[in-house]
Amino acid sequence: MPGYEYGCRDCRKRVVVYQSYEDYGRVPVKCPECGGENLKRLVGRVRIARSEDAHLESMADPDRWGDIDENDPRSMARFMRKMGREMSEELPAEFDEVVDRLEAGETPEEIEKSMPELGDLGDDFA
C-alpha cells in the first residue's frame, strides 16, 4: 500500500498516511499523530536510479556544462564539482585538492607543476 506525505496543520508535523490507490482522494485522511483531519498533501522526494552509462551521457552533454570558461580556474572548479557529484563512485582525495586549488584561483598549469604524479599513467601506458 503506498504511503503519502502530509503536513498536519493541527499538530504541525510531517506524517505519512498509507492508503490504497482506490481510497486516495476519496476517503478523508486523519493524522496518525494527533487524529486531526486538517492535512495538506506534500510532494515527497523522488530518487531516480540511473545507470553508469546514463551518468556519463549526461556529463557529455554540453548543454549541461553551463557557463564554464576554460580560462577561469574558478569556473573550471565549479564544473568539476558538478561532474564529481554526477559520478557514482568515490573520487580520490587528489580530486578535492585540485578543485580546492582551482577555486583559490590557481591555474591548471600551476597545479600540474606541483603535482606531477597526476599526469603519470605509469610504465604500462608509455
Helices and strands as residue ranges (DSSP letters): E 3-8, E 14-18, E 39-41, H 52-60, G 62-64, H 73-86, H 93-103, H 108-114, G 116-119, G 123-125
